[in-house]
Amino acid sequence: MESAVPRVLKTPILAMYHDDKHQYLTLEVELPDVESENITLLMHENSFYLKAFSKNVEYLGSFFLDGPVDPEKAVAANNGGMLTIKVPYKEDFMCARYVQIE
């Protein structure tokens, strides 16, 4: 039976960072109270799509990545409402450069 109270639609909070050798991209997505079976994750080379829900909240978002990754090698784990995705880059950061902050 469906709840009489509709779910609140939210964009999840996301942290995205690479390792020191620029080989892997890690994504951390906050999904409080969401069980693993209620998460849909689609990885693309330059983006990912996420849909997840708990009893009262539905999380939905599509996000660009900072470089091309290999979606076939992505791994994901949901631990206590924190979805962690680790995926290798297809290439090194050949076109990236550090920018000095004044």
Backbone as JSON Lines, residues from 0, in Angstrom:
{"i":0,"aa":"M","n":[0.84,-1.18,0.0],"ca":[0.0,0.0,0.0],"c":[0.88,1.25,0.0]}
{"i":1,"aa":"E","n":[0.57,2.2,-0.85],"ca":[1.35,3.42,-0.95],"c":[1.0,4.37,0.18]}
{"i":2,"aa":"S","n":[1.99,5.15,0.57],"ca":[1.8,6.14,1.63],"c":[0.94,7.29,1.12]}
{"i":3,"aa":"A","n":[0.1,7.84,2.01],"ca":[-0.72,8.99,1.65],"c":[0.14,10.25,1.54]}
{"i":4,"aa":"V","n":[1.32,10.22,2.15],"ca":[2.24,11.36,2.1],"c":[3.21,11.13,0.96]}
{"i":5,"aa":"P","n":[3.25,12.05,-0.01],"ca":[4.17,11.85,-1.14],"c":[5.63,12.02,-0.69]}
{"i":6,"aa":"R","n":[6.54,11.35,-1.39],"ca":[7.96,11.5,-1.1],"c":[8.44,12.89,-1.5]}
{"i":7,"aa":"V","n":[9.36,13.42,-0.73],"ca":[10.01,14.68,-1.04],"c":[11.11,14.38,-2.06]}
{"i":8,"aa":"L","n":[11.2,15.16,-3.13],"ca":[12.21,14.97,-4.16],"c":[13.43,15.84,-3.83]}
{"i":9,"aa":"K","n":[14.62,15.22,-3.76],"ca":[15.85,15.94,-3.43],"c":[16.97,15.54,-4.37]}
{"i":10,"aa":"T","n":[17.9,16.47,-4.56],"ca":[19.16,16.17,-5.24],"c":[20.14,15.74,-4.16]}
{"i":11,"aa":"P","n":[20.8,14.6,-4.33],"ca":[21.71,14.14,-3.28],"c":[22.96,15.0,-3.19]}
{"i":12,"aa":"I","n":[23.56,15.02,-2.0],"ca":[24.83,15.71,-1.79],"c":[25.94,14.79,-2.3]}
{"i":13,"aa":"L","n":[26.86,15.36,-3.08],"ca":[27.88,14.59,-3.77],"c":[29.26,15.16,-3.5]}
{"i":14,"aa":"A","n":[30.23,14.28,-3.21],"ca":[31.65,14.65,-3.16],"c":[32.35,13.84,-4.24]}
{"i":15,"aa":"M","n":[33.23,14.49,-5.0],"ca":[33.94,13.84,-6.1],"c":[35.42,14.19,-5.98]}
{"i":16,"aa":"Y","n":[36.29,13.17,-5.98],"ca":[37.72,13.43,-5.87],"c":[38.51,12.29,-6.5]}
{"i":17,"aa":"H","n":[39.76,12.58,-6.88],"ca":[40.62,11.56,-7.49],"c":[41.74,11.21,-6.52]}
{"i":18,"aa":"D","n":[42.38,10.08,-6.76],"ca":[43.5,9.67,-5.93],"c":[44.75,10.47,-6.3]}
{"i":19,"aa":"D","n":[45.82,10.32,-5.52],"ca":[47.04,11.09,-5.73],"c":[47.72,10.81,-7.08]}
{"i":20,"aa":"K","n":[47.52,9.63,-7.63],"ca":[48.13,9.28,-8.91],"c":[47.22,9.57,-10.1]}
{"i":21,"aa":"H","n":[46.04,10.12,-9.85],"ca":[45.08,10.46,-10.9],"c":[44.64,9.23,-11.71]}
{"i":22,"aa":"Q","n":[44.53,8.08,-11.03],"ca":[44.12,6.86,-11.71],"c":[42.65,6.52,-11.46]}
{"i":23,"aa":"Y","n":[42.14,6.87,-10.28],"ca":[40.76,6.53,-9.91],"c":[39.98,7.76,-9.48]}
{"i":24,"aa":"L","n":[38.72,7.76,-9.83],"ca":[37.79,8.78,-9.38],"c":[36.89,8.15,-8.32]}
{"i":25,"aa":"T","n":[36.72,8.83,-7.21],"ca":[35.84,8.36,-6.15],"c":[34.69,9.34,-6.02]}
{"i":26,"aa":"L","n":[33.49,8.8,-5.93],"ca":[32.28,9.6,-5.74],"c":[31.63,9.14,-4.44]}
{"i":27,"aa":"E","n":[31.27,10.07,-3.58],"ca":[30.55,9.76,-2.36],"c":[29.22,10.49,-2.41]}
{"i":28,"aa":"V","n":[28.13,9.74,-2.3],"ca":[26.78,10.29,-2.43],"c":[26.02,10.0,-1.14]}
{"i":29,"aa":"E","n":[25.53,11.07,-0.5],"ca":[24.76,10.9,0.73],"c":[23.33,10.49,0.4]}
{"i":30,"aa":"L","n":[22.93,9.32,0.9],"ca":[21.58,8.79,0.69],"c":[21.04,8.27,2.03]}
{"i":31,"aa":"P","n":[20.73,9.16,2.97],"ca":[20.28,8.72,4.29],"c":[19.05,7.81,4.22]}
{"i":32,"aa":"D","n":[19.11,6.72,4.99],"ca":[18.0,5.77,5.14],"c":[17.64,5.03,3.86]}
{"i":33,"aa":"V","n":[18.51,5.02,2.84],"ca":[18.22,4.33,1.59],"c":[18.89,2.95,1.61]}
{"i":34,"aa":"E","n":[18.11,1.92,1.35],"ca":[18.62,0.55,1.25],"c":[19.21,0.33,-0.15]}
{"i":35,"aa":"S","n":[20.19,-0.55,-0.24],"ca":[20.87,-0.8,-1.52],"c":[19.93,-1.2,-2.64]}
{"i":36,"aa":"E","n":[18.9,-1.97,-2.33],"ca":[17.97,-2.43,-3.37],"c":[17.1,-1.3,-3.91]}
{"i":37,"aa":"N","n":[17.13,-0.13,-3.26],"ca":[16.34,1.02,-3.72],"c":[17.19,2.05,-4.45]}
{"i":38,"aa":"I","n":[18.36,1.63,-4.94],"ca":[19.26,2.53,-5.65],"c":[19.42,2.06,-7.1]}
{"i":39,"aa":"T","n":[19.24,2.98,-8.03],"ca":[19.53,2.74,-9.44],"c":[20.68,3.64,-9.83]}
{"i":40,"aa":"L","n":[21.76,3.04,-10.33],"ca":[22.96,3.78,-10.71],"c":[23.34,3.41,-12.13]}
{"i":41,"aa":"L","n":[23.43,4.4,-13.0],"ca":[23.86,4.2,-14.39],"c":[25.12,5.03,-14.62]}
{"i":42,"aa":"M","n":[26.22,4.36,-14.94],"ca":[27.49,5.05,-15.2],"c":[27.72,5.16,-16.7]}
{"i":43,"aa":"H","n":[28.14,6.32,-17.11],"ca":[28.55,6.58,-18.49],"c":[30.02,7.01,-18.45]}
{"i":44,"aa":"E","n":[30.6,7.19,-19.59],"ca":[32.0,7.6,-19.66],"c":[32.24,8.98,-19.02]}
{"i":45,"aa":"N","n":[31.31,9.9,-19.18],"ca":[31.5,11.27,-18.69],"c":[30.44,11.74,-17.69]}
{"i":46,"aa":"S","n":[29.56,10.82,-17.27],"ca":[28.49,11.23,-16.36],"c":[27.91,10.0,-15.66]}
{"i":47,"aa":"F","n":[27.04,10.27,-14.69],"ca":[26.28,9.17,-14.1],"c":[24.9,9.67,-13.7]}
{"i":48,"aa":"Y","n":[23.96,8.74,-13.64],"ca":[22.57,9.01,-13.27],"c":[22.27,8.2,-12.02]}
{"i":49,"aa":"L","n":[21.57,8.82,-11.07],"ca":[21.24,8.16,-9.83],"c":[19.79,8.41,-9.47]}
{"i":50,"aa":"K","n":[19.11,7.34,-9.09],"ca":[17.75,7.45,-8.55],"c":[17.7,6.52,-7.35]}
{"i":51,"aa":"A","n":[17.24,7.04,-6.22],"ca":[17.17,6.25,-5.0],"c":[16.02,6.76,-4.16]}
{"i":52,"aa":"F","n":[15.51,5.88,-3.29],"ca":[14.41,6.34,-2.44],"c":[14.42,5.64,-1.09]}
{"i":53,"aa":"S","n":[13.94,6.39,-0.11],"ca":[13.67,5.86,1.22],"c":[12.16,5.98,1.44]}
{"i":54,"aa":"K","n":[11.73,5.83,2.64],"ca":[10.29,5.88,2.92],"c":[9.68,7.23,2.55]}
{"i":55,"aa":"N","n":[10.4,8.33,2.87],"ca":[9.83,9.67,2.68],"c":[10.53,10.54,1.65]}
{"i":56,"aa":"V","n":[11.68,10.1,1.15],"ca":[12.48,10.95,0.27],"c":[12.86,10.18,-0.99]}
{"i":57,"aa":"E","n":[12.8,10.86,-2.13],"ca":[13.32,10.31,-3.39],"c":[14.47,11.2,-3.84]}
{"i":58,"aa":"Y","n":[15.63,10.57,-4.09],"ca":[16.82,11.27,-4.54],"c":[16.97,11.03,-6.04]}
{"i":59,"aa":"L","n":[17.28,12.1,-6.75],"ca":[17.36,12.02,-8.2],"c":[18.41,12.99,-8.69]}
{"i":60,"aa":"G","n":[19.27,12.54,-9.6],"ca":[20.26,13.45,-10.15],"c":[21.03,12.83,-11.28]}
{"i":61,"aa":"S","n":[21.55,13.71,-12.13],"ca":[22.43,13.34,-13.22],"c":[23.63,14.28,-13.12]}
{"i":62,"aa":"F","n":[24.84,13.72,-13.1],"ca":[26.03,14.51,-12.79],"c":[27.12,14.27,-13.82]}
{"i":63,"aa":"F","n":[27.84,15.34,-14.18],"ca":[29.0,15.22,-15.06],"c":[30.22,14.86,-14.23]}
{"i":64,"aa":"L","n":[31.14,14.08,-14.82],"ca":[32.38,13.71,-14.17],"c":[33.5,14.62,-14.66]}
{"i":65,"aa":"D","n":[34.63,14.61,-13.97],"ca":[35.72,15.53,-14.34],"c":[36.65,14.98,-15.41]}
{"i":66,"aa":"G","n":[36.36,13.81,-15.94],"ca":[37.15,13.24,-17.02],"c":[36.55,11.91,-17.43]}
{"i":67,"aa":"P","n":[36.95,11.37,-18.57],"ca":[36.39,10.1,-19.02],"c":[36.83,8.94,-18.13]}
{"i":68,"aa":"V","n":[35.86,8.12,-17.73],"ca":[36.11,6.96,-16.88],"c":[35.71,5.69,-17.63]}
{"i":69,"aa":"D","n":[36.07,4.55,-17.07],"ca":[35.69,3.26,-17.64],"c":[34.51,2.71,-16.83]}
{"i":70,"aa":"P","n":[33.26,2.93,-17.28],"ca":[32.1,2.51,-16.5],"c":[32.0,1.01,-16.29]}
{"i":71,"aa":"E","n":[32.65,0.22,-17.16],"ca":[32.63,-1.24,-17.01],"c":[33.39,-1.7,-15.77]}
{"i":72,"aa":"K","n":[34.29,-0.86,-15.26],"ca":[35.12,-1.22,-14.11],"c":[34.68,-0.51,-12.83]}
{"i":73,"aa":"A","n":[33.55,0.15,-12.85],"ca":[33.06,0.86,-11.67],"c":[32.59,-0.13,-10.61]}
{"i":74,"aa":"V","n":[32.86,0.2,-9.34],"ca":[32.36,-0.58,-8.22],"c":[31.66,0.39,-7.26]}
{"i":75,"aa":"A","n":[30.58,-0.1,-6.64],"ca":[29.8,0.76,-5.74],"c":[29.39,-0.03,-4.51]}
{"i":76,"aa":"A","n":[29.36,0.67,-3.37],"ca":[28.93,0.05,-2.12],"c":[28.12,1.08,-1.33]}
{"i":77,"aa":"N","n":[27.04,0.63,-0.72],"ca":[26.2,1.49,0.11],"c":[26.42,1.08,1.56]}
{"i":78,"aa":"N","n":[27.01,1.99,2.34],"ca":[27.29,1.72,3.74],"c":[26.64,2.78,4.62]}
{"i":79,"aa":"G","n":[25.55,2.41,5.26],"ca":[24.88,3.31,6.19],"c":[24.4,4.6,5.56]}
{"i":80,"aa":"G","n":[23.94,4.53,4.33],"ca":[23.42,5.72,3.67],"c":[24.46,6.54,2.94]}
{"i":81,"aa":"M","n":[25.7,6.01,2.84],"ca":[26.75,6.67,2.05],"c":[27.1,5.73,0.9]}
{"i":82,"aa":"L","n":[26.7,6.12,-0.31],"ca":[27.03,5.35,-1.5],"c":[28.4,5.79,-1.98]}
{"i":83,"aa":"T","n":[29.35,4.85,-2.05],"ca":[30.7,5.15,-2.51],"c":[30.92,4.42,-3.83]}
{"i":84,"aa":"I","n":[31.3,5.18,-4.85],"ca":[31.55,4.64,-6.18],"c":[33.02,4.9,-6.5]}
{"i":85,"aa":"K","n":[33.72,3.88,-6.96],"ca":[35.12,4.03,-7.36],"c":[35.24,3.52,-8.79]}
{"i":86,"aa":"V","n":[35.82,4.35,-9.65],"ca":[35.91,4.02,-11.07],"c":[37.25,4.52,-11.63]}
{"i":87,"aa":"P","n":[37.93,3.71,-12.45],"ca":[39.2,4.18,-13.01],"c":[38.99,5.14,-14.18]}
{"i":88,"aa":"Y","n":[39.91,6.08,-14.28],"ca":[39.92,6.97,-15.44],"c":[40.35,6.2,-16.67]}
{"i":89,"aa":"K","n":[39.88,6.62,-17.83],"ca":[40.33,6.02,-19.09],"c":[41.72,6.53,-19.47]}
{"i":90,"aa":"E","n":[42.0,7.78,-19.12],"ca":[43.27,8.41,-19.49],"c":[43.79,9.2,-18.29]}
{"i":91,"aa":"D","n":[45.06,9.58,-18.38],"ca":[45.61,10.46,-17.36],"c":[45.04,11.87,-17.55]}
{"i":92,"aa":"F","n":[45.38,12.73,-16.63],"ca":[44.94,14.12,-16.7],"c":[45.85,14.89,-17.66]}
{"i":93,"aa":"M","n":[45.87,14.52,-18.91],"ca":[46.77,15.14,-19.88],"c":[46.44,16.61,-20.12]}
{"i":94,"aa":"C","n":[45.18,16.96,-20.11],"ca":[44.81,18.34,-20.44],"c":[44.56,19.19,-19.19]}
{"i":95,"aa":"A","n":[44.68,18.6,-18.01],"ca":[44.44,19.36,-16.79],"c":[45.7,20.11,-16.37]}
{"i":96,"aa":"R","n":[45.51,21.25,-15.75],"ca":[46.65,21.98,-15.22],"c":[46.23,22.66,-13.93]}
{"i":97,"aa":"Y","n":[47.18,22.85,-13.03],"ca":[46.91,23.55,-11.79],"c":[46.85,25.04,-12.06]}
{"i":98,"aa":"V","n":[45.94,25.73,-11.42],"ca":[45.78,27.17,-11.58],"c":[46.16,27.82,-10.26]}
{"i":99,"aa":"Q","n":[47.1,28.76,-10.33],"ca":[47.54,29.46,-9.12],"c":[46.43,30.39,-8.62]}
{"i":100,"aa":"I","n":[46.19,30.38,-7.34],"ca":[45.17,31.24,-6.71],"c":[45.88,32.47,-6.14]}
{"i":101,"aa":"E","n":[45.39,33.64,-6.52],"ca":[45.99,34.89,-6.06],"c":[45.38,35.33,-4.74]}
